[in-house]
Every structure is written in structure tokens, then in C-alpha cells.
């Protein structure tokens, strides 16, 4: 498997030079290999699994919000997490870059393997994880600085070497925002429209050269035209990055994603606790045209909201 | 609509009319009442200022500012007190800014609210802001002027005493400013791989600076007029020199004004205009500081 991001000069030595405590090893999974322990028979290992979730359960103050999540996320693919509100999709995606660490009452059980390494092992530094796994949030959250400083912030705090002007320009090109931003780089980011701000957040994420981009409902606050632009952007980005997207918009999932995980909410028998689970995880086409589980079918055909 | 001013519900289907007469009258009476109260407050302040201005405006001049205190009322000036006050404010600011901001950052960003000691600190900061200023004077006397530090009745001791007095205000203002920064900014920063400290230093604090600056200036505005703690700490009343350093004896404007007021005035030496001029100068300083605070707040106000 060639390193498709060679142009960025990604070699393991450079990663070590950036101060990683543990050089992460690339884990090559054979396509079509038989199920590994804990991996449901329905999941299929993609060309290469970048994430392997095994029995992941996230609880807030000991109440499980999402339970026994097991599937793989493939490299250079877009994996969509869909399902009704409150089924823990955002909770799960925040596990992938350890953003749930910021919530004191959250605990994560199970294994989240990134390139074969457990992200929640005690020797793994959450800050290092987030350098590789970036996130775009539901509501665009540009910093109250200029466009230039927004994008330069990541590289600056990470101590990335190189010409900052070039890094900023490259990130803006990557996010399809260069033409709109090039004449106003020093103006405040809040002067941009919602769609532009979200693309700015994507550019900001790209500037630190991550491996994976997590998107938590990136288009739900935007109008359809901006949404379309971002979806086009995602199709471009997946050539170089792996993307996981949480979306309420089923058509969006059908349009852009390669694999889809359908979540549902279950009520606990005794408590009134709502817990999310993955009902089905498969190729997007299969989920939307010929789902195996009746619950999936009910959701994607719109019988259930 | 009742003709006698009772409140009657409009019959269904009819267009909504104006409220009954009595309600309108009450509304107008309430507004008038509020205006009268406001007018009274402004009037009182205006009368006070007018009285002081009438007595002291003539005396306020460059000579006044550049002369030192003297038994001879015609030659007396406020220079020693003015420079003393400025020195005290400098020491006070140098103390409250780092300590106040650091405390605010700790309480907002690092402290775990479930721990008892953090809750204790939080409750006590509110209490400390309400403690009478003379208590701080005694604290300063016991620990700074005498006792462990034994600095003596000098600028450093006076400035630190004032700093302790107004520190809770800075902490509270700093906390408000830091709390006003939305969590989405912090999340965005952490998601890029910044550490907590980098997030605070490069995102949260810069966004909180206007609020913190306002808090600092308002604290200094309060400190500038405090007399009791300075008397206890040992500000001299008759000082004819400018402070030379942190270990210099000193006086301050409120003390000097107090001194002039307490002296018996006769036809030969009338100290009252001096006191009035001193008060005017103090008010001008205060007004200037508060204007800077308001300007800072408006100029850098963050619209999220």
C-alpha cells in the first residue's frame, strides 16, 4: 500500500521528530479476512482499517450512552454514522479523537484501535492523538482572529516548520476557500458567511496535516448550497484523508459515504436510560437499497424518524 | 371597554383596544416615579460636585500640582500626594494583575469544583470583596509594615495593602471575562492538538482581556480613593518630597485632602480651597480612569 500522502513528506521519522511518544505503526489488514475476535460478521474490513472499534461503551456518570460498538473504519473512505437523535453518534465520534476526555463525567470502555494501537492506553497522550485526528464541529467555530491567524494557529502551537504563508495557502486551497479568502486573509473570520466559516474550520483542521477528519454534523447549520460545496469538498478530501461523518441527513449519507453505520436507541428494561447501539454497518449502497435489519429499513425509507 | 376605568376583558371577536384608563395612569405614574429617583441621584451628585467646584476650581492650577505641602496655604500644593498616589497605583497594579488573572484562570480552567478546597476559595473571594477596608489596613500593618515582612510604612507596603483590598474584584471580573469565552472556542483549539495551557494562553486570555482590563481599572478606581487602610499602614500626613522608591515614606491624595480638611482654617491660612481642589483633582483622575475602562470595553468587546 503506497503512502498516498507522500507529498506531505510523511515518514515515521518526521512523526517522531514531531515529538510523538509512540511511533504509530500502520496496520495492514487483508481484505476479506475472516472475522477477528469481537468484530461482528456483518462488518467487512476495508482496504485497510484505520480504526477498529471493539465493544466500545461510553458512559456519562456511569450511565451508558452508547454500548458495544464494534465496526471498522476504512482508510480513504467516508464512513457515515446515521440514526435518530440521541443515539450517541456524536458521543461515539468524539471517542475517536479523545475529545470525551474534556468531559469529566465521561468514561470509555472497550477498545478503540487506531492503526492497531489502543487510543486509550495509559501511555498515549491525548494531545498527540488530536494532532492526527482532526475534528470539525456542528456549529462553525472560527476563532475571533483573522482568517490567516485561524489557520496558522494549529501549525504554530504544534511547532510545525515551514513557511507559514505557504501552509495557510495550501490549507485554503485544500478546503476550496482560497479564491474567496485570498483578498481578505487579515480580516476577521467572523465576517464570513456560515458556509465559508465552516470551510475555514475545515481548512484549519487540514493545516495541521491530520490523518483522519471527523465531522460532527458539519452541514446541519448551513444552507443547501453551502452543504453541496462541503459535500464536494469531502469527496475530494477522501482521496488523501479518511473521513468519519455524523449526519442527520440521510440523503447526504447516501450521497457521499462509502460505508454507513446505522444507530438506534434502546431503552433499558428497568431504568429509563437510553442507550445507543449499532444495528447495522455495511456498504452504503447496501444499507440504503437492501438493508438486512428491519429497523434499518424502517429508518432509511422514512417510516421511522 | 368600561367607561369607569375598570379593567374589563374585551369581548371575544372585537378588536383589541387600549388598556383601561387606570392602567395607563399607573404606568405613567411609575415612569414618573423612576425618573424622579434618577433625577434625585443625579441632582445630589451634581450639587456635591458643584459645591466642590465652587470652592476649589480657582485653586486648581499648575502651581497646585507642582507645589509641595506647606503651612502657608497660598503656597501649598499636592505634588507629593499626587506622586505618592501614582506610585501606589503602580505597585497595586503590578500586584493585582498577575495574581488576579492567575487566580481567575485557576478557578475557571483548572479547579475541580467538587473538591472542598476549591469551593472554599470560591466562597471566600465573595466574602473578601465585602470586608471593610480598614481591616485590610490592619492586615497590612500586622504583616507587611511590621511582623514577618517588616517593610516599614513605605510605598511597597501601602501598594500591597491596597492590592489585597481590591484583588477580589479583579478575580471576580477576570472569572466573568474568562467564563464569557464560549466553550466552542476551547473545543476548536483542543481539537487541533493544542494543550490546555496553549488554549488558555493563546485563545481564552486574549479574548478575555477587555473584561479583565475593565476589572483592573475599576479596582484601581476604588483603590485610589481609599484612605483608612493607608492611615493605618502609616502614610504620613505632612510630606514634602516625592517618593524615591519602593522603600520610601509616602502620602496619598485622600490623606492630604483629609489633612487639609482637618486643619483649622483662619483668615491667614485657609485650607478649605486646597481640600476642594484636591477633591476635584481626584475626581478628574477617577473620571479619566473610568473613561479608559469604558473605552477599552467598547473597543474590544467581542460579539460572539
Interface residues (C-beta under 8 A of the other chain):
Chain A: X97 X99 X102 X104 X127 X128 X130 X131 X134 X135 X137 X139 X141 X142 X143 X144 X153 X154 X157 X158 X190 X201 X204 X205 X208
Chain B: X112 X182 X184 X185 X186 X187 X188 X189 X190 X191 X192 X193 X194 X195 X198 X202 X203 X207 X302 X303 X304
